[in-house]
Every structure is written in C-alpha cells, then in structure tokens.
Amino acid sequence: MAATNDSDPSLFPRHPEVHGRCDDRFGPVRDAFVANFAAGTELGASVCVTIDGDPVVDIWAGDAAPGGPQWAQDTIVNVYSTTKTMAGLCLLMIADRGQLDWNAPVADYWPEFAANGKGAILVRNVMGHTAGLSGFDRRITTNDLYDWDMITSLLAAQAPWWTPGEEAGYHAVTLGYLQGEILRRITGRTIGEFFRTEVARPLGADFHIGLDAADDARVGDLIPPESSDLAATVATMAPDSIAYRTLSNPVMTGAEPRTSAWRRAEIPAANGIGNARSVARVHAAMACGGTLDGVDVISRDGLEAIFETQFSGIDHVFGTPIHYGMGYGLPDETFPLPGTHTCYWGGWGGSKAVIDLDQRMSFAYVMNRMDASLIEDMRGPDILMATYGAMFAD
C-alpha cells in the first residue's frame, strides 16, 4: 500500500455525483452526506435510512478506491466493528429460540471455557463486554486471527483480566470469537454460515461474514488512517493497561481487508463486508419488531434483551463512559439518541448504524476513507442528526 498516494487530498472527490434515491422529506440527509465530501473527508460512501422497512434514503457517491472506479450501487467494503451488530443478532436469535440462556455460564455450552477461573462467566458477560477477555495473553499476529480453533483455544485457556461482570473493557476483536464459538457449540454451524442462511439470504441483504471470492471484484479499498495513527495512539498508553494490552495485540493498520485471507476468514467482531443498504436492511427487520417483508427473523420479545443494561460506566479500553446493552450500545450522554428502544454501534474508521424500534427506523453509514479516531469522527453522526431532524420536523 502506498500510503502517501492514498492520503493525497487531490484524490478525494469534493463534489461527486450522488446516486440513488432520497425522499424529499430527507433532503437534509443528502445535504449532510454531500457536506462530508465538500469538506474533503470522504473518498466513497453510502447512506441508507429505512422507515417501516422501506428505504427513504439509499444514496452513494465518490470512488471505491483512490483514483476510481466509482462507488457503485453494489460496492461493498469492510465495516469493522459494525459487524458486531450482525453477530449480536445471531446470538439474540438462538436465545429467542430457547437454545441459549443469557444467565447460563458460558461453560455450559463450551466446557473448555471454564479453565483458569472462568466457570462463572455468564453469556450476558460476554455480550456486555464485561467478561474480562478483551485481549490475548499470548502475543499473536494478524494472520493468527484467521485460525478459529487456535484463537478460541487461547481464549478458553486464559484467565480474565478483571472480575467478570463488575467492570467493562471493549472486546474489540475477541467478542466475535466468543459469540461465534458459543453459537457453534449450540448449533454446529459457524456464525458466518448461520448469518448467511438465517439472516442475509432470507432478507436479501448483501452483507458477509466470510466473503466468497466471487464477490472480491465489488469490494472497495479502505484508506487507512495516515501514518499508522492507531499504532501511534497505542504507543502512548501504559504498557500494563488493559487498553494497551487489548489494542496492541495485534496492532492492525486498516490495510488487512485488502487481502484475501482477511476476506475469507470469519472474524465476527471486525471483518463483515457490506454497504449501507445491506446494514440497514438487516437492521430494518429488527426495527420493525423482528419481521420484514414476511421474513420472521426474531420475535419482538426476543429483541427486548438488547435494552437490558449490562454495564454503564468508564470502559477500560475506550477510557470514556459507555452504556452497553446485550450486544449493542445504548444511548447515554456520550451518544444521545431519542426513545427508549434505540441501540447502535459503529466500526473503526467511521461506519455507523442505529436501530430505532420506537420509530421503526434503521440508519446506516458506510465509507472507505477511515478516520483515525475510534469515537470522535462526526461524519456518520452528522448525517444521523440530519436524519432525526428530518423525521421530527414539523
């Protein structure tokens, strides 16, 4: 990767043609989308908003890679931790079917997990980032992330880094392996296969946890933050801190999704590939109470678990206040959202998703120019605020 070329501002289209549809009522959403390009903060991006399952905004613009080709209707990109919203839904689904108990020890489903004092860790501790397994004791490489059995064996063997259930630390990469292994032990299927057959295919959602090589030509290039900004941030952390231990092992550059090994693997916390339309489509089923266009994904009662607070306080990894529900972020003063049944998450680099059951609305923003900040990038939130402004306008 030639970082100097990728970060050349002249490659970023400031006034691209916007494609797709946007209902007149949501013109401010399109304006906010265009404003990001005008500010020089985008290469290519897409936004989708659904209400009652119908897309009222489905737009895209810019380039899928530096210098082209253009971002197309079917362009897909890696969305990093926005993938967690898909993995979380899979766990919600098997709980809704009576196959998984949030209050059961993880070891009830995965006996090896009881090692090193983890016998009392509950499934809900995993879902709420309070399990104490936000990183790995042993040094690993990015290539190790492609070896499911090795990674899950490491997590099963190690001791928690804090008293489970009492504190939280963002399980940036480990969450998906923990969720996926629980699901595999129960269903006999990988989480990527389960998501594909039980969610994406029935809904017609172009989202993938483990991408088929046939789809590679549609994948846009992520533009990593300049000068390895994440590595620079990690280097300022205390080496014995949970944040450092979580984010430095391994340090990812943002270039990994350009490799076939990353795309073929199942990394359910980080390597989902899709676009705003596909993210919003899956979440529209949730926003509409679990059923969309005759496809029953989950019951309305099954979705209620999302809104049970698992932790509210200072997160060890982010170092900021966070409000975790069951697998999703819940509104708080750091990320305020209207309603009592609204949840969200986003991905490293800037992708963002919101599911609002009160308004039967789903929002998704997906881009390929990554911002260095884990929590301060305002491109998606600005468009989200425009969305709510349009919804609540007189």
C-alpha positions as a printed Julia matrix, in Angstrom:
394×3 Matrix{Float64}:
   0.0     0.0     0.0
   1.33    3.41   -0.95
   0.1     5.44    1.99
   1.29    8.77    0.61
  -0.77    8.3    -2.54
  -3.85    7.06   -0.7
  -3.83   10.1     1.56
  -3.3    12.65   -1.23
  -6.22   15.12   -0.84
  -6.38   15.57   -4.62
  -7.71   12.01   -4.89
 -10.77   12.75   -2.78
 -13.81   13.9    -4.78
 -15.19   17.06   -3.13
 -18.24   17.4    -5.39
 -19.13   13.9    -6.58
 -22.38   12.95   -8.26
 -24.77   11.45   -5.73
 -26.58    8.34   -6.93
 -29.65    6.55   -5.6
 -32.87    7.83   -4.09
 -33.7    10.26   -1.32
 -37.28   11.21   -0.44
 -37.84   14.96   -0.49
 -38.52   14.98    3.24
 -34.98   13.71    3.82
 -33.19   16.27    1.7
 -31.16   17.4     4.76
 -29.71   13.89    4.95
 -28.43   14.16    1.4
 -27.09   17.63    2.19
 -25.17   16.33    5.21
 -23.81   13.46    3.11
 -22.6    15.88    0.41
 -21.11   18.2     3.06
 -18.67   15.48    4.09
 -17.33   15.3     0.56
 -17.17   19.09    0.29
 -15.1    19.13    3.49
 -12.65   16.7     1.92
 -13.28   13.95    4.46
 -14.65   11.29    2.11
 -13.4     9.14   -0.74
 -16.5     6.99   -1.24
 -19.5     6.36    0.98
 -23.11    5.21    1.18
 -26.05    6.04    3.45
 -29.32    4.21    3.88
 -32.32    5.04    6.08
 -35.38    2.83    6.34
 -38.72    3.56    7.97
 -41.22    0.74    8.38
 -38.74   -1.33    6.37
 -38.85    0.94    3.33
 -35.72    2.81    2.23
 -36.43    6.54    2.32
 -32.74    7.26    1.71
 -30.43    4.99   -0.29
 -27.57    7.04   -1.71
 -23.92    6.58   -2.61
 -21.16    8.68   -4.11
 -17.43    9.0    -4.66
 -14.85    6.39   -5.5
 -14.44    2.8    -4.38
 -10.65    3.2    -4.49
  -8.18    6.08   -4.88
  -8.46    7.32   -8.45
 -11.52    5.18   -9.19
 -13.51    3.14  -10.01
 -16.59    4.95   -8.79
 -18.54    3.68   -5.82
 -21.36    1.69   -7.44
 -24.75    0.54   -6.25
 -23.29   -2.86   -5.33
 -19.93   -1.69   -3.92
 -19.2    -3.31   -0.57
 -16.45   -2.62    1.96
 -15.19   -3.88    5.3
 -17.14   -2.2     8.13
 -15.01   -3.4    11.08
 -17.0    -3.37   14.33
 -20.34   -2.61   12.73
 -20.07   -6.36   12.11
 -20.81   -6.79   15.82
 -24.42   -5.78   15.22
 -24.81   -8.78   12.92
 -23.07  -11.24   15.23
 -25.11   -9.94   18.15
 -28.32  -10.57   16.23
 -27.32  -14.2    15.66
 -26.97  -14.73   19.42
 -30.27  -12.96   20.06
 -31.93  -15.3    17.58
 -30.8   -18.52   19.22
 -31.73  -17.12   22.63
 -35.16  -16.29   21.24
 -35.46  -19.9    20.1
 -34.73  -21.16   23.6
 -31.31  -22.55   22.7
 -29.29  -20.01   24.7
 -29.78  -18.67   28.23
 -28.24  -15.26   28.95
 -27.85  -16.21   32.61
 -26.12  -19.52   31.95
 -22.36  -19.93   32.37
 -20.57  -19.93   29.03
 -19.01  -23.22   30.11
 -22.43  -24.88   29.99
 -22.14  -24.69   26.21
 -18.34  -24.61   25.86
 -16.88  -26.77   28.69
 -13.23  -25.91   27.99
 -14.02  -22.28   28.68
 -14.21  -22.97   32.43
 -10.4   -23.09   32.64
  -8.47  -20.58   34.73
 -11.34  -19.42   36.89
 -13.87  -18.68   34.13
 -16.52  -21.18   35.16
 -18.82  -18.48   36.5
 -18.65  -16.15   33.47
 -22.16  -15.8    32.09
 -23.24  -15.45   28.49
 -24.51  -11.96   29.3
 -21.0   -11.01   30.48
 -19.71  -11.82   27.01
 -22.48   -9.84   25.33
 -21.87   -6.82   27.56
 -18.06   -6.66   27.29
 -17.68   -7.49   30.99
 -16.16  -10.98   30.62
 -12.58   -9.81   31.2
 -11.3   -11.17   27.91
 -10.84   -8.02   25.85
  -7.47   -9.21   24.54
  -4.99  -12.07   24.44
  -2.36  -13.06   26.98
  -0.15  -14.55   24.27
   1.33  -12.4    21.51
  -0.47  -13.03   18.24
  -0.25  -11.76   14.69
  -3.0   -10.65   12.35
  -2.54  -13.93   10.48
  -3.4   -15.8    13.67
  -6.87  -14.23   13.55
  -7.64  -16.46   10.58
  -7.21  -19.62   12.69
 -10.53  -20.02   14.51
  -9.57  -23.07   16.57
  -6.32  -21.53   17.76
  -7.91  -18.23   18.79
 -10.86  -19.8    20.6
  -8.5   -22.21   22.37
  -6.4   -19.27   23.58
  -9.49  -17.52   24.94
 -10.74  -20.7    26.59
  -7.41  -21.23   28.36
  -6.62  -17.78   29.71
  -7.74  -16.08   32.91
  -9.96  -12.98   32.9
  -8.25   -9.59   33.26
 -10.79   -8.31   35.81
 -13.64   -9.66   37.9
 -16.22  -10.63   35.29
 -19.48   -8.72   35.45
 -18.08   -5.89   37.57
 -16.1    -3.89   35.0
 -16.1    -3.5    31.23
 -13.46   -3.31   28.53
 -14.35   -3.24   24.87
 -13.78   -6.73   23.44
 -12.68   -5.22   20.14
 -11.74   -8.44   18.34
 -12.35  -11.17   20.91
 -16.11  -10.62   21.18
 -16.88  -12.25   17.86
 -14.85  -15.35   18.61
 -16.54  -15.76   21.98
 -20.01  -15.29   20.49
 -19.2   -17.44   17.48
 -17.88  -20.35   19.5
 -20.91  -20.3    21.79
 -23.15  -20.38   18.71
 -21.08  -23.14   17.09
 -21.26  -25.32   20.17
 -25.05  -24.93   20.23
 -25.94  -25.1    16.52
 -22.99  -26.89   14.95
 -22.63  -24.03   12.46
 -20.14  -21.22   12.2
 -21.53  -17.77   12.84
 -20.79  -16.75    9.24
 -22.8   -19.69    7.91
 -25.61  -19.08   10.4
 -25.81  -15.39    9.48
 -25.77  -16.15    5.76
 -28.5   -18.79    5.84
 -30.71  -17.43    8.63
 -30.42  -13.67    8.08
 -28.69  -12.35    4.96
 -30.11  -14.73    2.39
 -33.75  -14.63    3.58
 -33.65  -10.83    3.77
 -31.72  -10.37    0.54
 -29.02   -8.43    2.41
 -25.63   -8.12    0.72
 -23.63   -8.48    3.94
 -20.99  -11.14    4.54
 -19.02  -12.55    7.46
 -16.55  -14.52    5.38
 -16.69  -13.31    1.77
 -16.87  -15.58   -1.27
 -14.05  -14.94   -3.72
 -16.66  -14.35   -6.42
 -17.52  -11.06   -4.71
 -13.97   -9.69   -4.49
 -14.34   -7.51   -7.57
 -17.06   -5.48   -5.84
 -15.02   -4.71   -2.71
 -13.8    -1.14   -2.32
 -10.43   -0.34   -0.77
 -10.35    1.07    2.72
  -7.99    4.01    3.05
  -6.21    3.52    6.39
  -5.57    6.44    8.74
  -2.39    8.3     7.88
   0.94    7.41    9.48
  -0.45    4.42   11.37
  -2.37    6.7    13.72
  -3.79    3.82   15.76
  -0.3     2.49   16.43
   0.78    5.97   17.5
  -2.17    6.22   19.86
  -1.49    2.79   21.32
   2.15    3.74   21.86
   1.09    6.5    24.27
  -0.74    4.03   26.54
   0.72    2.49   29.66
   2.09   -0.92   28.63
   0.37   -2.64   31.55
  -3.03   -1.02   30.88
  -5.98   -3.03   29.65
  -6.33   -0.6    26.74
  -2.75   -1.21   25.61
  -2.99   -4.97   26.07
  -6.23   -5.02   24.06
  -5.29   -2.75   21.15
  -1.62   -3.67   20.72
  -2.06   -7.38   20.22
  -2.11   -7.28   17.29
  -1.99   -3.68   16.05
  -3.95   -3.55   12.79
  -3.21   -1.0    10.1
  -6.53   -0.88    8.23
  -4.94   -2.46    5.16
  -5.84   -6.01    6.19
  -9.2    -6.07    4.33
  -7.34   -5.78    1.02
  -6.07   -9.35    1.49
  -7.94  -12.48    0.5
  -7.02  -14.14    3.81
  -8.87  -11.45    5.76
 -11.91  -11.59    3.49
 -12.28  -15.38    3.6
 -11.92  -15.62    7.37
 -14.74  -15.26    9.87
 -13.84  -12.51   12.33
 -17.34  -11.74   13.6
 -16.31   -8.63   15.53
 -14.39   -6.98   12.71
 -14.44   -8.34    9.15
 -18.04   -8.02    7.97
 -18.28   -6.72    4.42
 -21.31   -4.84    3.11
 -22.69   -1.39    2.38
 -25.18    0.95    4.0
 -28.11   -0.68    2.18
 -27.28   -4.15    3.46
 -26.63   -2.99    7.03
 -29.87   -1.02    7.1
 -31.79   -3.93    5.56
 -30.82   -6.35    8.33
 -31.46   -3.73   10.98
 -34.8    -2.82    9.43
 -36.04   -6.27   10.38
 -35.09   -5.53   13.96
 -36.54   -2.01   13.87
 -39.84   -3.45   12.65
 -40.1    -5.85   15.58
 -38.29   -8.82   14.07
 -40.25   -9.36   10.85
 -39.65   -7.76    7.47
 -41.4    -8.48    4.18
 -42.8   -11.73    5.53
 -39.42  -12.94    6.84
 -39.52  -13.75   10.56
 -36.04  -13.15   11.92
 -36.71  -12.83   15.65
 -39.66  -12.14   17.91
 -40.36   -8.7    19.34
 -39.9   -10.15   22.82
 -36.52  -11.55   21.78
 -35.34   -8.07   20.87
 -36.13   -6.74   24.35
 -32.94   -8.31   25.7
 -30.91   -5.69   23.79
 -32.14   -2.97   26.12
 -31.12   -4.64   29.38
 -28.18   -2.66   30.73
 -25.09   -4.83   31.1
 -22.71   -2.05   32.06
 -22.74    1.72   32.39
 -19.54    3.5    33.36
 -15.96    4.02   32.25
 -14.76    1.43   29.75
 -11.19    0.2    30.29
 -10.35    0.26   26.58
 -12.1     3.44   25.43
 -11.34    5.28   28.67
 -14.72    7.03   28.33
 -18.25    6.45   29.62
 -20.16    3.74   27.77
 -23.58    2.14   28.14
 -23.66   -1.48   26.98
 -26.84   -3.41   26.4
 -27.0    -7.03   25.24
 -24.53   -6.88   22.38
 -25.26   -3.27   21.38
 -24.51    0.22   22.6
 -27.35    2.04   24.33
 -27.83    5.81   24.38
 -26.16    7.88   27.08
 -24.65   11.34   27.44
 -21.76   10.34   25.17
 -24.01    9.15   22.34
 -27.51   10.55   22.97
 -30.38    9.13   20.95
 -34.16    9.55   21.3
 -36.52    6.88   22.53
 -36.32    4.0    24.96
 -35.77    1.29   22.37
 -32.84    2.61   20.38
 -29.45    0.97   20.06
 -26.34    1.48   17.96
 -22.8     0.57   17.14
 -20.08    1.55   14.69
 -16.81    0.43   13.24
 -13.2     1.56   13.31
 -12.76    4.14   10.6
 -16.24    5.6    10.82
 -19.09    3.27    9.81
 -22.18    3.76   11.94
 -25.52    2.02   12.48
 -28.61    2.87   14.56
 -31.71    0.74   15.15
 -34.75    2.61   16.5
 -37.67    0.35   17.37
 -39.77    3.27   18.6
 -39.64    4.97   15.2
 -39.31    1.68   13.24
 -36.19    3.25   11.7
 -32.78    1.93   10.76
 -29.82    4.1     9.8
 -26.52    3.04    8.26
 -23.46    4.95    7.07
 -20.57    3.07    5.43
 -17.44    4.64    3.95
 -13.96    3.7     2.79
 -11.81    6.62    3.95
 -11.01    5.71    7.54
 -10.79    8.3    10.3
  -8.09    7.74   12.91
 -10.39    8.31   15.88
 -12.21    5.4    17.46
 -15.04    7.59   18.81
 -14.69   11.2    17.63
 -15.37   11.02   13.88
 -18.53   13.06   13.19
 -19.22   12.16    9.56
 -21.79    9.48   10.39
 -23.26   11.23   13.45
 -23.79   14.44   11.45
 -25.82   12.53    8.88
 -27.68   10.73   11.68
 -28.6    14.05   13.3
 -29.9    15.26    9.94
 -31.97   12.08    9.72
 -33.64   12.64   13.08
 -34.08   16.32   12.27
 -35.98   15.41    9.11
 -38.07   12.79   10.94
 -39.14   15.15   13.68
 -39.54   18.28   11.54
 -42.97   19.91   11.74
